[in-house]
């Protein structure tokens, strides 16, 4: 069984993340008002955003500080983004 064990929680991030609790806004690139979110953690390459509820988020968004992002993970009321 030992050869089939996988470390499912191995951290594959390229940069160290810093925990934060910062209110931000997501520009959805259309005529909709900005979406409120909380930046849960952030690194030089990306961030984890808590968006709450069920919101449709396009593949590319702009955070309030005008940083273009690509959505790389979705689930449980959170999305992971990579800065592009």
C-alpha positions in Angstrom: 0.0 0.0 0.0 2.9 2.4 0.6 3.7 2.8 -3.1 0.1 3.9 -3.7 0.0 6.6 -1.1 -0.1 10.1 -2.5 0.4 13.3 -0.6 -2.8 15.0 -1.8 -2.1 18.1 0.1 1.4 18.8 -1.2 1.9 22.6 -1.8 2.8 23.2 -5.4 2.8 27.0 -5.2 5.8 28.8 -6.7 5.8 31.6 -4.2 5.2 31.8 -0.5 1.7 33.0 0.5 0.9 35.6 3.2 -2.4 35.4 5.1 -4.4 38.6 4.9 -8.0 39.6 5.6 -8.5 42.5 3.2 -11.7 43.7 1.6 -11.4 44.1 -2.2 -13.6 44.3 -5.3 -13.6 42.3 -8.5 -14.4 44.0 -11.8 -16.3 41.4 -13.8 -15.4 43.1 -17.1 -19.0 43.8 -18.0 -21.7 46.3 -17.0 -22.4 44.6 -13.7 -21.3 46.4 -10.5 -18.1 45.2 -8.9 -18.3 42.0 -6.8 -17.2 42.3 -3.1 -14.6 39.8 -2.0 -12.0 39.3 0.8 -8.4 38.5 -0.1 -7.7 35.5 2.2 -4.0 35.1 1.2 -1.7 36.6 -1.4 1.7 36.0 -3.0 3.8 37.5 -5.7 2.0 35.2 -8.2 -1.6 35.1 -7.1 -4.2 35.2 -4.3 -7.1 33.3 -2.7 -10.3 35.3 -2.8 -13.4 34.6 -0.7 -16.5 35.6 -2.7 -19.3 34.0 -0.8 -22.6 32.9 -2.3 -23.0 31.7 -5.8 -21.6 34.2 -8.2 -20.6 33.6 -11.8 -17.0 34.7 -12.2 -15.5 34.9 -15.7 -12.0 33.3 -16.3 -10.3 36.7 -16.2 -11.1 39.5 -13.8 -9.5 42.7 -12.4 -9.1 43.3 -8.7 -9.6 46.7 -7.2 -5.9 47.5 -7.4 -6.1 46.9 -11.1 -4.2 43.7 -11.3 -5.3 41.4 -14.1 -5.9 37.8 -12.9 -6.8 34.4 -14.3 -9.1 32.1 -12.3 -7.2 28.9 -11.7 -9.4 27.2 -9.1 -13.0 27.3 -8.0 -14.9 25.8 -5.1 -16.6 26.1 -1.8 -17.3 29.9 -2.1 -13.7 30.6 -2.9 -11.6 31.1 -6.1 -7.9 31.0 -6.6 -6.4 33.5 -9.0 -3.0 33.9 -10.7 -1.7 37.3 -11.6 -1.1 37.8 -15.3 
